[in-house]
Amino acid sequence: METVLRALADESRRTLLETLVGGPATAGELASLLPIARPGVSRHLRVLREVGLVEVRQEAQRRVYRLRPEPLAEVDEWLDPYRALWEQRLDALAHGGGPRKARTKEQQMTSDAQGGSGRILGSLRSAEGNGAVRMQDRYDTDVDDLWSALTDPRRLARWIGEVDGDLRVGGQFRAHFFTSGWEGTGRIEACEPPHRWLVRTKDADDPNEHAIEATLTADGDQTILVIEERGMPLDQLAAYGAGVQVHVEDLAAHIAGRERGDMQERWAELLPTYQALATSVG
């Protein structure tokens, strides 16, 4: 049990396990969830595999990981006395269920929040058997400036990552996102400055392409941005939703001249709401 507890002590490894609760995932999909480089993710997965919390199988060129909950049974049994003690204290405080009602109200308020850190920008849906994430936000800048932030490699490097290659229609490029650690290739499918672009991306560990489309609409001195990413597995839809929102918020920070926030902390904060949204997608 001690080796399992040591493995669980790391926040990045807990994030990987929480994701695998929703179903198997490829190494590339898991790597996209953490703001560290791919070798670091591989080390975390190796630790989880060595203590028996995950197993891996090879499918063509992909390594697919699956959760093994059996080692957690001993931890769950060890926690039983503490769980009982905590429940007794809650019952003593409840006086007929008051605190229970307060917790329910708090969850509803968090889900319905429209401002501050509780703001949810995205919606989830299924399309042709895969998932799709749609984000919409308003930026306090003109459409040309926002277009530049989304297409100029020098500006992209300030808020999302390195993009290098032929950025004309039909051109190929490589990208490395700093916060999530994602690395892959892409192809420019459409480019209509300063209002729309469409790219297709591919992770080295995933044979399936993702389509990412951005649409910019001027609204006075502001600009409305809609970004939709399509092609992810349905069982990873919530994780992608939280991750795409973090990137959209990093773009807002760049436009406002602020530093990026903590990607992993914000992703973990957003994930439960997107998990709830994903339950209605099929």
MARFI-752843 format. One record per atom (N, C-alpha, C): residue in three letters; x negated, y, z. Coordinates in steps of 0.02 Angstrom, whole numbers, plus 50000, padded with zeros to 5 digits. Layout:
alaXYZ/...
***
This chain:
met499594994050000/met500005000050000/met499575006350000/glu498995006050031/glu498565011950036/glu498345014449967/thr498195009749922/thr497985011849855/thr498565015049818/val499175012649829/val499755015649797/val499875022749823/leu499805023649890/leu499905030249919/leu499375035149894/arg498755032849886/arg498235037249860/arg498395039249788/ala498655034549750/ala498845036149681/ala499415041249679/leu499895040549725/leu500465045049727/leu500285051949754/ala499715052549787/ala499525058949818/ala499375064349766/asp499235062349705/asp499055067149653/asp499685069449616/glu499775076049610/glu500385078749579/glu500445076849506/ser499885076749470/ser499915074949399/ser500155067749390/arg499925063249433/arg500135056249427/arg500875055549446/arg501105059549494/arg501825059349511/arg502235061749452/thr501995066849417/thr502355069349358/thr502415063949305/leu501875060149294/leu501905054749244/leu502405049449264/leu502405047649328/leu502875042549352/leu503595044949347/glu503715051249365/glu504405053949362/glu504655053849290/thr504205055049243/thr504405054849172/thr504575047749151/leu504175042949173/leu504285035949153/leu504905032949185/val505175036149236/val505815033849264/val506355033949209/gly506305038749163/gly506795039349109/gly506685034449053/gly506145030549055/gly506025025649002/gly505295025748979/pro505095020948938/pro504395020648914/pro504215026948875/ala503575028348873/ala503325034248836/ala502625032648809/thr502465035748753/thr501795034848724/thr501295039048762/ala500655037448752/ala500125041248783/ala500155048548761/gly500325049748698/gly500375056648673/gly500935060448706/glu501505057148715/glu502075060548747/glu501905062248819/leu501575057748854/leu501385059048924/leu500865064648927/ala500395064548881/ala499865069748881/ala500155076648870/ser500705077148832/ser501005083648819/ser501335086748880/leu501415082748934/leu501765085248993/leu501305088549043/leu500655087449037/leu500185089949087/leu499735095349058/pro499585100549097/pro499155105949073/pro498425104349079/ile498235098249058/ile497525096249061/ile497355092748995/ala496715091948983/ala496485088848921/ala496645081348921/arg496665078448860/arg496855071348852/arg496415066648894/pro495755067448899/pro495365062848941/pro495595062749014/gly495795068449040/gly496045068749108/gly496695064849117/val497135065349067/val497765061549069/val497605054049067/ser497135052149025/ser496945045149020/ser496685042449087/arg496305046549123/arg496055044349189/arg496625043349237/his497115047949237/his497695047149281/his498085040749264/leu498175039349200/leu498535033349180/leu498155027049199/arg497495027349196/arg497085021549216/arg497175020049291/val497185025349332/val497295024449404/val497965021149417/leu498485023749384/leu499165020949393/leu499195013649370/arg498835012049317/arg498835005149291/arg498465000549340/glu497915003049369/glu497514998849414/glu497884997149478/val498325001549501/val498705000149562/val499374996749547/gly499494995449482/gly500094991749463/gly500724995749455/leu500685002449453/leu501285006549448/leu501515007349376/val501075006249328/val501265006549257/val500945000649221/glu501234998849165/glu500934994049121/glu500934996949051/val500484994449009/val500414997348942/val500414991748891/arg500714993148833/arg500694988548777/arg500514992348714/gln500194988848668/gln499984991948605/gln500524990648552/glu500754995948520/glu501224995548466/glu500924999148405/ala500654995248359/ala500304998048301/ala499745002548327/gln499775009048311/gln499255013648333/gln499425017248398/arg499975015248430/arg500195018748490/arg500095014448552/arg499955017748608/arg499945014548673/arg500565016848710/val501005012148728/val501645013748759/val501615011648833/tyr501775016348877/tyr501755015048949/tyr502455014148977/arg502515009649026/arg503145008349059/arg503045008149134/leu503525010549172/leu503495010649245/leu503575003549273/arg503175001949324/arg503254995849363/arg503414997849435/pro504044997749454/pro504235000249521/pro504074995549578/glu503884989249562/glu503794984249615/glu503314986449672/pro502734989549657/pro502294991549711/pro502604996849758/leu503135000249735/leu503455005349777/leu503905002249830/ala504064995749823/ala504504992549872/ala504194992649942/glu503544991349946/glu503214991350011/glu503194998250041/val503095003349999/val503115010250023/val503805012050048/asp504325009850011/asp505005011250031/asp505165008050098/glu504935001850108/glu505054998450171/glu504695001950229/trp504095004450216/trp503715007950267/trp504055014550287/leu504405017550240/leu504745023950253/leu505405023150289/asp505675017050293/asp506335015950322/asp506425019250391/pro505975018250440/pro506085021250506/pro506115028850504/tyr505705031850461/tyr505705039150456/tyr506345041650422/arg506575037850373/arg507195039750339/arg507785039550388/ala507805034350429/ala508345033750478/ala508315039550528/leu507715041250550/leu507645046850598/leu507875053350566/trp507705054550503/trp507895060750470/trp508655061050460/glu508955055450443/glu509685055350434/glu510045056650500/gln509765054150555/gln510065055450620/gln510045062950635/arg509495066050620/arg509435073350634/arg509905077350590/leu509985075250528/leu510465078750484/leu511175077950510/asp511345071950533/asp512015070850560/asp512135075250621/ala511605076050662/ala511675080150722/ala511785087450704/leu511495089550649/leu511555096550628/leu512205097950590/ala512465092650560/ala513015093650513/ala513645096250545/his513835093750604/his514455095750637/his515045095250589/gly515115089350561/gly515695088350517/gly515555089750444/gly514915090550425/gly514755090950353/gly514585097850329/gly514505102850374/gly514345109550352/gly513735110050309/pro513145107550334/pro512545108050293/pro512605104250227/arg512985098550226/arg513065094950164/arg513395099250112/lys513905103050132/lys514245107450085/lys513785113050062/ala513375115550107/ala512905120850088/ala512415118450036/arg512175112150043/arg511705109549993/arg512035108849925/thr512665106649924/thr513025106049860/thr513095112749827/lys513255117849864/lys513325124649837/lys512665127149810/glu512115125649845/glu511465127949823/glu511285124849756/gln511425118349747/gln511275115049683/gln511675118249627/gln512305119949641/gln512725123049590/gln512455129949572/met512255133749623/met511985140449610/met511355140049569/thr510925135149583/thr510305134449545/thr510455132749472/ser510935128349461/ser511105126349393/ser511415132049354/asp511805136349389/asp512155141649354/asp511755148149349/ala511165148349381/ala510785154549383/ala510615156949313/gln510675163349300/gln510535166049233/gln509945171049234/gly509675172249292/gly509115177049295/gly508565174249338/gly507965177549335/gly507405175549376/gly507155168649357/ser506845165349407/ser506525158949393/ser507025153449378/gly507675154349396/gly508175149249382/gly508475149749313/arg508245154349272/arg508535155449206/arg508385149649160/ile508895146749129/ile508815141349081/ile508945144049011/leu508455143448968/leu508485146348901/leu508705141348849/gly508695134848865/gly508775129848814/gly509415125948816/ser509545122548760/ser510085117748755/ser509805111548721/leu510115105748735/leu509875099348709/leu510415096048668/arg510215092448616/arg510695088648576/arg510335082948542/ser510715078548512/ser510435073048472/ser510535074648398/ala510065072348357/ala510105073448285/ala509775067548250/glu510175063648214/glu509935057848175/glu509555052948219/gly509815051848279/gly509525046848324/gly508945049348366/asn508735055548356/asn508205058548396/asn508465064548434/gly508035067448475/gly508235073148515/gly508055079748482/ala508405084948502/ala508265091748479/ala508325096548537/val507845101148542/val507835106248594/val507895113048560/arg508365117048584/arg508465123748556/arg508375128948611/met507945133948598/met507825139348645/met508015146048614/gln508295150448654/gln508445157148630/gln508265162148685/asp507915167448666/asp507745172648714/asp507675179348677/arg507715184648715/arg507655191448689/arg506995194448713/tyr506625197548666/tyr505965200248682/tyr505965207848672/asp505645211248717/asp505645218548716/asp505075220948671/thr505135219248607/thr504655221448557/thr504985220848488/asp504675224148438/asp504985223848371/asp504825217348337/val505185215848283/val505135209448251/val504445208148221/asp504105213348196/asp503445212448167/asp502935210448220/asp502985213448280/asp502515211748333/asp502625204648357/leu503255202548364/leu503395195748386/leu503165190648333/trp503275192248270/trp503045187948216/trp502285187048219/ser501935192548232/ser501205192248238/ser500995187648295/ala501345188048352/ala501175183948410/ala501285176548396/leu501745175048349/leu501905168148333/leu501495165248275/thr501135169448239/thr500805167048178/thr500055168848174/asp499825173848210/asp499125175848207/asp498715171448254/pro498245167548228/pro497855163048272/pro497515166648330/arg497305172848320/arg496975176448374/arg497455177748431/arg498085179248415/arg498585180448468/arg498845173848496/leu498915168748454/leu499125162248479/leu498645159648532/ala497995161048523/ala497495158848571/ala497565162148639/arg497935167748642/arg498025171248706/arg498585168448748/trp499055164748717/trp499625162448756/trp499805155048749/ile499595151748695/ile499775144648689/ile499185140148673/gly498755142148626/gly498185137748612/gly497845139348546/glu497395134848527/glu496995135748466/glu497365132748407/val497415136648354/val497705134348291/val497215136048235/asp497025130948197/asp496505131948147/asp496675128148083/gly496635131548026/gly496775128147963/gly497075132847913/asp497405130047863/asp497715133847809/asp498435135347830/leu498575141647848/leu499225143547874/leu499675146447820/arg499595144147758/arg500045145847704/arg500545140147693/val501085141447657/val501575136247643/val501235130347609/gly501345124347636/gly501015118347611/gly500355116947644/gly500085121747682/gly499435120947713/gly499455116447775/gln498875113647791/gln498795109247849/gln498405112947903/phe498565111347966/phe498195114448021/phe498125109548078/arg497655111048122/arg497575107348185/arg497715112148243/ala497985109348297/ala498155113548355/ala497985110048420/his497805114148469/his497685111748538/his498015116748585/phe498535114548620/phe498885118948667/phe498555118548735/phe498355124348762/phe497975124648824/phe498365121848884/thr498975124248893/thr499335122648954/thr499555115348957/ser499815112648903/ser500055105748903/ser499525100748884/gly498985102948852/gly498465098448829/gly498635094948763/trp499205096648732/trp499405093348670/trp498905094848614/glu498735089648576/glu498315090348517/glu498625086648459/gly498605089548401/gly498885086248343/gly498785090248280/thr499115088048228/thr499065091348163/thr499755093948142/gly499755098448094/gly500385101248070/gly500355103247997/arg500945104547970/arg501005106647900/arg501515112147896/ile501365117547860/ile501815123147851/ile502325121447798/glu502965120947816/glu503495119247769/glu503825125447740/ala503895130647779/ala504215136847756/ala503945142647795/cys503905148447762/cys503655154547794/cys503985160547760/glu504415164047797/glu504785169747770/glu504685175747816/pro504105179147812/pro503955184647858/pro504475190247853/pro504645193347910/pro504485191347978/pro505075188048012/his505425183647977/his506055181148004/his506085173548016/arg505695169547982/arg505785162347990/arg505155158547969/trp504975153448009/trp504495148547987/trp504695141648010/leu504475136647973/leu504615129647988/leu503975125647980/val503785122048032/val503195117748029/val503385110748050/arg502985105948027/arg503045099048050/arg502405097048084/thr502455094248143/thr501865092548182/thr501855085048197/lys501255082648211/lys501175075548226/lys500625074648277/asp500785070948330/asp500295069148381/asp499895063048357/ala499265062848378/ala498845057248356/ala499105050548380/asp499465050348436/asp499715044148465/asp500445042748446/asp500735046848403/asp501445046048387/asp501525046548311/pro501765041248278/pro501825041448204/pro502395045848181/asn502845047848225/asn503425051848205/asn503255059248204/glu503515062648153/glu503415069948148/glu503955073648187/his503765079448214/his504245084048244/his504315090048198/ala504915092548190/ala505035098748153/ala505135104348204/ile504775109848195/ile504845115648239/ile505005121648195/glu505565124848210/glu505805130448170/glu505915136548214/ala505675142148191/ala505765148448228/ala506135153448184/thr506635156848214/thr507015161948179/thr507015168248221/leu506825173848190/leu506775180248224/leu507295184948195/thr507655188348239/thr508175193048218/thr508075199648255/ala507975205148217/ala507895211648248/ala508555214048277/asp508505216948337/asp509085219748371/asp508875226348403/gly508905231748363/gly508645238148387/gly507905237748397/asp507665239748456/asp506955239548472/asp506755232648499/gln507225228148503/gln507085221448529/gln507145216248474/thr506955210148492/thr506985204648443/thr507255198448478/ile507725195048445/ile507995188748470/ile507625183148435/leu507345178548475/leu506985172848448/leu507365166448464/val507455162348413/val507735155648421/val507215150648396/ile507025146048440/ile506565140748421/ile506905134048431/glu506875129748381/glu507155123048387/glu506625117948368/glu506535113148412/glu506085107548398/glu506505101248394/arg506385097348340/arg506785091348327/arg506325085348315/gly506555079448337/gly506185073348321/gly505915069548380/met506005072148442/met505745068548500/met506225062848521/pro505955057648554/pro506395052248578/pro506915054948627/leu507505052048625/leu508045054448669/leu507865053648743/asp507475048348760/asp507315047348830/asp506785052148855/gln506495056248810/gln506015061248830/gln506285068348820/leu506935068848807/leu507235075248789/leu507175080348846/ala507305078248907/ala507275082948964/ala506565085648974/ala506075081248968/ala505375083348977/ala505175088348924/tyr505375087048861/tyr505225091848808/tyr505585098448819/gly506225098048842/gly506595104248854/gly506235108748903/ala506015105848959/ala505655109749010/ala504995112448981/gly504645108248942/gly504005110348915/gly504075115948864/val504575115448820/val504665120748770/val504855127348804/gln505265127048857/gln505435133248891/gln504825136448923/val504365132448950/val503755135248979/val503365139048924/his503315136048865/his502955139548811/his503305146048791/val503965145948788/val504345152048771/val504235157448824/glu504205155448887/glu504075160248941/glu503365162848938/asp502885158548919/asp502195160948910/asp502155166148855/leu502535165248802/leu502565170248749/leu502835176848776/ala503355176548817/ala503625182748847/ala503105186148890/ala502715182248928/ala502195185148970/ala501665188548926/his501485185448870/his500995188448825/his501255195048797/ile501885195148775/ile502175201348748/ile502175206848800/ala502305204948863/ala502345209948917/ala501655211648946/gly501125208348923/gly500465209748948/gly500315206449015/arg500685201049032/arg500575197549095/arg500185191049082/glu499915188449136/glu499575181949133/glu500095176349130/arg499905170749100/arg500335164849101/arg500435162449172/gly501015159349184/gly501135156349249/gly500815149449254/asp500945146149311/asp500705139349321/asp501155134549283/met500895131549229/met501305127449185/met501605121449222/gln501195117849260/gln501435111749292/gln501965113349344/glu501855118549383/glu502335120449435/glu503005122549404/arg502965126549350/arg503585128849318/arg503945123049283/trp503565118549252/trp503865112749219/trp504245108449269/ala503935107349327/ala504265103249378/ala504885106749404/glu504875113349407/glu505455117149430/glu506035116649380/leu505875116649315/leu506395116449263/leu506665109449250/leu506245104449260/leu506415097649238/leu507085095149265/pro507255095849330/pro507885093049354/pro508495095749317/thr508495102249301/thr509065105049264/thr509115102049194/tyr508535101349161/tyr508555098449094/tyr508735090949097/gln508545087549150/gln508765080549158/gln509525080149163/ala509815084949200/ala510535085149206/ala510865086449138/leu510575091149099/leu510835092549033/leu510775086448987/ala510235082748994/ala510105077048949/ala510595071348960/thr510905070949019/thr511365065449033/thr511975065648988/ser512135071448961/ser512725071948917/ser512555071448844/val511915070148828/val511695069448759/val511635062048742/gly511935060048687/gly511895052948669/gly511925052148594/
***
